[in-house]
Amino acid sequence: RNLDKKFSALQKIFTSRKNYSLLVIEMRARKPSTLELINVDLKEGKIGVNGVADNYVSIAEYINNVLNKKFAGGTKGLEEVFTSVSLNSVNMDSSKNSIQFFIVVDFDSTKLK
């Protein structure tokens, strides 16, 4: 009897949990090769992303890819997981010839099942 309760509890947890690792996979799939993700901070409904890019165009391309509902290289079923992107900061590091950026991406957690 006790084992059945434990099994039911575990089954409920595994069927209702959100698969947040899919977000990281999707974020990587949408990034151009001239951009690197340094840190990804996940909070309820939002992802903070620090990164480095070769140029400003790479950052714009990444933002457009994240918002693109018809992005071809992503995971099936996650085409509409990202709802908005805010570019919070952009800094040029002339000594390294690169651009550091920070964006906040809003997402729909109901798409993560």
Secondary structure, 3 states (H helix, E strand, C coil): CHHHHHHHHHHHHHHHCCCCHHHHHHHHHCCCCCEEEEEEEEECCEEEEEEEECCHHHHHHHHHHHHCCCCCCCCCCCCCCEEEEEEEEEEEECCCCEEEEEEEEEECHHHHC
